[in-house]
């Protein structure tokens, strides 16, 4: 049985939440707690690249994931690429064009993947070689 569609609150329907949930208004930490983090950053002179807060995050993640080691990093390239592709998808969905959409349309289509057994064998071989190369690091 299909659920009955409800009219959104912005169009006069009943609200699903007691107060609005604004996605553009994040829940911010207490100012004092935030200032302690900012002081830590300024005192160390490092926001990333082995800064104390990055090390703390890595240690907590390693502990939570029961891993011997964790490395957290982001050079911004993936963020920029994701934002550009997200905008391109929105442009395509709304029927608009943009320079990014034009570039993507000129790219070749993805090639057909190898059969699953061939891919699995390749992954096993490459993984074994990488483990052998890593040696004592693993």
Secondary structure by P-SEA (a helix, b strand, c coil): ccccccccccccccccccccccccccccccaaaaaaaaaaaaaacccccccaaaaaaaaaaaaaacccbbbbbbcaaaaaaaaaaaaaaaaaaaccccaaaaaaaacccccccccaaaaaaaaaaaaaaaaaaacccc
